[in-house]
Each structure stands twice: as structure tokens, then as C-alpha cells.
Amino acid sequence: VMVSIAKQFAVASFNIGINFGWAVFFIMANPLFVRLGVSQFWTSFAVASGPIAGLFQPFIGTFSDGITMKMGRRRVLILIGLIFAVVGMGIFANSEVIGKAIDAKNNTGSVLVAVVSLWLFNIGLNIVQAVGNPFIMDVCVLESEKNRGMAIASGFSGIANILGNFLGFVNLVKYFPFFQNNYSAIFYIGLILLTLTTIPTLLVKEVPIEKPMESSVCSKIIVDTFKGGMKMNKTTLGIILVYFWSNMALSPYSFYYTQYVGEDVYHGDPRAPPNSTAYHLFEDGVRTGSLGLGIMGIVTSLFSVVLSLPILSKLIGYKLMYLVSHLIGSFCFFAVIFSNFQTPVMSVVLAALVGVPQAIWNAIPFTLIGLSVEPKGRA
């Protein structure tokens, strides 16, 4: 039975909410942490919630394979993940108010609330993503439908990332004065968007399985992954190590970028009184940083299309392209420490330029591994 386009859009719609949520996390979480006076250690601990929760995605997806509930094996976990994420976003948006209610004398309560809520938020988003993508594969039966379903999901992800970053550029309190600040406003918008875009996915019916799959699947994944790592050739290991370090550079760059623009480019102070010039300068810088990250997302999306053209790989070659991408990325990462680049225009230009290596890092390493590994071991 062919699956309608409308159904494919519905089952993939959750990608809008979770990717908007992650975009908001990258542009707004750190400036709010700085305002609350959260130490570097606790900020790093909160940020680690994303990658740590992401490590469990394969096992969450495998666990869902054996669920025999009437609601289905995927939707029940999507609902649980949605509740976690919505609660986390709601608490994080009000962390300053809740923290003061817990401990009015210092910021200990606010720090605790912010860190715990961010863990809830990231765990929830990772649960939804871990189960949502297999759900697309369940619903889309034919190979052409599966390809289209994942393409729709990828398109939704790109749109959500760009929307989240550009929305961070807007002074939301000016249009919605009932919000405490821009941080609260954008997290509430993310909360609403996540709920509205996950509901269509939850409304797609799935056929429950009668017999659970083998319980040894999770352990088999761990064993197979370990064996694959032990047999890995030097070329593949080199590609993976380079990929690891490039993402080690990109992740903190993206997370701290809005704070950098607010403090080092605009010379604002996030800890200044809310109505002071220093505080408004910091908020202006955060919005400009959000604009830069939004343009970075557009450049990444457009250059990803360019990468799909075979003429580019024939002219330059994958290895040289990968090398050049790291030279461009390194230049952009190092440039922020020089005063000549600490202007609003240059900060946006540098962020936009990072979109080129980001597009390459999202695609070329996997192509190189595919060329260096036998088909049986490519996964």
C-alpha cells in the first residue's frame, strides 16, 4: 500500500520541533547561563547532556523494537520524549524566577534549576529523535517512500535550524512584552513549536507488534561495534579521528559564539542590570551572533547542494576538499581572537564562512570511509 505525501510529511514533522529546540539551545543557553552566573564547570556539565544522551540513541531505538503496547512501539517513546523536552524547556525558560523562589539570597537555586532542566530537555529531544527516524522507516514501506521520507525530515531539520537562529536575531520582548526577556520568549516558542509539530507524528497510526524481538540485540550492537573498531584500518581510523577533532572545534564555537559577540564584539555585560546600556549592548550582540549562525545554516544548506554535484569532486577530489575545509575552519576559529575581526560585520561574515566546512564535514568523511572500507563493514 502506497503511503500518501501528507502522511510522510506528518510522520517526519517532529524534526521541525527538535531541530528548532537544538538551534535555540545553541544560541540562547550559554548567554542565559552567563547571566545567571553559572560557573564554567556547571555550564560544561549542562552542555554535556546533549552528547551523553545522544550516545544512547541506538539503544533507545533498539529497545523500541521490542515494545508490544497497543499504542505501538515508537509512538509511546516519542510521547515520553516530548513530555521530558517540554517540561525541560518550560522550566529552563523560568529558571531565574524558580531559582529565586528556591533561594532568594544567591543564585544557587537558579543554577540548579537551569542545569537539571537542560538535562531533561536534551534527554527528551534525543528520545524523540532516536525513535522518530525508525518510525519514518516503519511508515514508509517502499524504498522510494523511505528516501522521500528521510529527505522531508532533512528538509524540515534545515528549515528549523535556520528559523531558530534567525528568530534569535529578533528582539522578541518588543513584540511580546509579557515575556520576562528574549531567553524566556524563544524557549516558550520552542516549547509550543515542538508540541505542535510532534502531534502530527503521534497521530500517524502504527501497527503494534505481537512478539518482541530478541533481547540480545542491544548486546549484539555493542559487541559488533567493538569488533568493528578493533578491525578498523589506518585510513578509516585517521578519517574518524579528524572528524572527531573537527567537531570538537565546531561544537564549542557554535555554543559560545553568541556570548563572544555580545561580550567581545559589542562589549556588553550579561550581568549588568536589565535596563542598563551594558546589558542592552550584550543582548544586541547575542542577536547579531544569532544572525551569523542563521546565515551559517543557509550557507551549509546551499553548499550541501553544491557538494552533491559530481563535477566538484572530479575537479578537486574528496581528500583535497576535506583538507581545504579544515584550513577554512581553522582560519575562522582563530580569527575571533584578533581585534581586526571583532566587528559586527566581520563576526557575521566569519560565522557564515564556517557554513562551508560544516557542509563538507557533514558529508565528505562518510564518503571517504565508504571508499576505504569493504561494503560489509561500512555501517
N, C-alpha and C positions, 0 to 999 in steps of 0.2 A: 504494500500500500504506500503510495507516494505521500510525502509529508508536505503540507502547504507552506508557502513562503511565510505567511502570517505566523504559523506555528514555530517555524525556525527562528523568526525574529523574537517571538515570545520566550522560547527556551534559552536564547542567548542574551536576553535583555539584562540579566543580573550583572553582566560585565560593565554596564554603564555605572551602576552604583558602586561596585567595589573599586573600580579604577578611579572614579571621581574621589572616593574616600582616600585612596593612597596618594593622589595628587594633593589633596588638602593636607594630608599628614606631612608631606614633604615641605610644603610652602609655609604652613602655619604652626606646626607643632613646636619647632625649635624657638621661634620668636616668643611664643607664649611661655615656654619653659624659662627663657631668659627673664621675661617679665615677672614670673613667679619666684625667681631667684633659685631655680633648681640647679644644683651643682652639676659639673661636667660628668661625674660618675653616674648620678641618677639619670641624667639625660641619655647617656650611652646605654644604661640598663633598660630604659624605656624603649629606645630605638631598636635594641636587640630583639625586642618582642616580635618584630616582623620577620626577620630571617630565621629565628629559632622556631617560630610557629610554621614557617614555610618548609622547614626540614621534615615536618610530619605530614605534609600534603600527600605523598604517595601512600602512606599507611592509612590515612583517613579515607582516601579513595578506595583502597583495598578493603578496609573494614566495611564500607558501604556496600561492597559487592555481596556480602553475606547477610544483609538485613532482609527479613521476610515480613515486615509490617504491611498492613493493608494500604497505608499511605504510599508505600513504595520504598525503595532502598535509597534513593537520592534525596527526595524532597524533605524527608524528616530531618536530615542533617543540614540541608540548606536553611530550613526554618530555624533550627538551633543556632546556626552560624549567624543568621540575620538578627536574632534576639541579642546575642552576645555583642555584635557590632553596633547595633542601635543603642543599647544600654551604655556601651563604652563611649560612643560619640556624644550621647546626651550628657553623661557625667563629665567628660572632658571639657565640653563647652561651658560648663558651670563650675569647673574645678576651683576657680578663685573664690566664688561665693560659698561653695560647700566647704572648702578648706577653712575659710574664716569662721564658719559656723562651728567647725570642729575645734579649731584653735585660733582664737582671735589675736593672741599675743604675738605669734610668729607665723612663718609660712610653712611649718612642718605639715600641717593638715592639707594645704594646697598641693604640696609636693607629693604626698602620699596618694591623694585622690587622682592627680594627673598621671602618675606612673601606673597605678592599678588600672585606671580607665583605659589607658593606651594599650595595655596588655590585653584587656577584654576586646577592645576594638580590633587589634591585629589578629588575635586568635579567631574572632568571628569572621573576618574577611577571608582568612586562609581556609577556614572550613567551607565557606560558600564556594570559593574558587576550586578547592580540591574535589568537591563533589559536583559542582556545576558543569565543568568541562566534560566529565564522563556522562553526565545527564544529556548533554548535547549529542554525544555519540550514541546513546541509547535511543533517543527520539528519532534521529536522522538515520534511516536504515540503509539507503543506497549510498554508494561511495561518493557520488556527485552531491548528494544531500549533506553528507558529512563534511565534505570540502567547503560547501556553501555555508553550512552552519558555523564552522570554525572561522571562515572569512568574515561572516557577520559579527561574530564575537570579537575578532581582531579589530574590525572597524569601529565597533562600539567602544573598545578599550582606548583607541586613539582619540576618538571624539571626546570621551570623558576626561582623559588626561589634559587635553588642550582646554576644555571648558573649565576644569578645576583650576588650572594655572591662570587663565585669563580672568576668572571670577575673583581670584586673589588680588588682581590689579585694581578692582573696583572698590571704592570707599562705600561699603555696604551700609554702614551706620547712617550715612547721609540719606539713603533711600528707605532704610528700615530702622528708624530711631529707637524702636522699642528693644533692640538688642543692646547688650552691655558694650560690646566692641566688635571689631571685624572678625576676631577669632571665633567668638560665640556664633556670629551670624553665619559664617561659612560652614562651621561644623553642623549647625542646625539644618542648613540647606543640604549638606551631605547626608544627614540622617534621613531627611524626607525623601531625597532622591534615591537613596539606597532602598528604602522601603517600597517606594512606588515602582522601581524597576525590577525588584525581586518578586513582587506579587505576580506578574505575568508568568514568570518561570514556575512559581509554585502552583499556578492554575493549570499548567500543562499536565495532563494525566499520564501516569506511568503504570505499567502492568507489574504488580508485585510478583516476586519470585516465590515459588513454593518450597524449594530446597536450597539451603545455604551452600555457598561454595566451600571448598576445602579450607580448613582453618590454618593450614600450613602455608598459605600464600604469602603472608607477611614475612615469615621467617625465610621463605624461599627468595623473596626480593632482596633481603639483607645479605643472604649467602651469595646469591648471583652477583650482586653489586660488588661485594668484597672480592670474589673470584675474578671479576672483570677488571678491577683495579690492579690486582696482582699480575695479570697477564698483559697489561697495557704497554704498548710500545713507546719508545722515547719521543717520537714525533707527537703522538697523541698527548702524552704527559706534558710536553712543552706547551702545546696549544692550550691545554686546560689550565696550566699554571699562569700563563699570560692572561687568559680570560679572567682568572681569579683576581689577579692584581689590578687589572684594568677596572673591574667592577668595585674593587676595594677603594679605588680612587674616585670613581664616579658617584658612588653612593653618598659618602660624606659631603662631596662637592654639592650635590643636589639638595641634601638635607640642610646644610648650613648656609646655602647661597643667599637666601632672603635676609638672614641675620647679618651676613657680611655686607650686603648692600645697604642695609639700614644703619649699621654702625660705622663701617669704614668708608663708604662712599658718601652717604648723606650726613654722617657724623651725628646721628641721633642717639638717644639714650632710652632703651626699653624700660628702665627702672625709674625714669623721671615721672613726676605727677602727670596724670592723664591729659590735663589741659595745657601742659607746658609746651613750649616750642620744640624742646629736645625730643619729647615723646612724639609729637606730630611729624618731626623730621624722620624719626625711626619708622613710623608707620608708612610714610611716603616711600622710604627706601624698600620696605617689605613689599609694597605694591609694585614698585619698579622691578624688583627681583622676580616677582611672580610673572610680570610681563615677559621678562627674559626667559624664564622657564617655559612659558606658554609658546613663545616663538621657537624655543629649542624643540618642543614637541612637534611643531609644524615642520621644521627642518628635518627632523628624524623621519616623520611620515613621508615627506616628499622624497628624501634621499633613499628611503627604503624602496620606493617605486623605481628610482634610477638604478639601484643595485640589481633589481630583477631583470634588467636589460642585459642580454648576453654580450653585447658589444663592449661594455665596460670591463668585464672580466677578461675578455680577449685582448684588449688594448693594454691593460695594466697587469692583470694576473691577481689571483687571490692573495698570495703572500705579500706582494708589494703593497697592495691595497691595505692589508692588515697592518703593515709596518707604518705606512703614511698616517693611518688613523691614530696610531699611538703618538706619533710626532705632533699631530694637530691637538690631540687631547692633552698631551704634556705641556704644550705651549699655553693652552687656555688655563690649565690648572695652576701653572707657575705665574702667569701674568697678573693674577689678582694681588700678588704681594708688592707689585711695583706701582708707585703713585701715578704714573702716566696713564695707567689703565683704570684708576679709581675715579671714574666719572660716570654719571648716569648712562650716557650713550654707550661708552665702551663696556660697561657692565652688561648691558643688554646684548651688545654685539658678541662678546665672549660667550655668553650663555647660548646664544643662537648657534655659534660656531661649533659648540660641543655636540649639537644635534647630528653633525656629520659622523664623527667617530662612534656616537651612540648607535646610529643606524647600522654601521659596519659591525660593531661588537654584538649586535642582536642577531646577525645573520652569518657573517663570514667564518667565525670559529666553528660553527656546526657544519658548514660546507667543507672546511679543511679536515675536520675529524671524519666526515663521511668519506673523504678521499683517501684517508690514511688508515682506515680500519676496514676489515673484512665485513661484508654485509651482515653476517650472523651476529657480530658484536657491536653494531652501531648504536643500539639503544643505550 
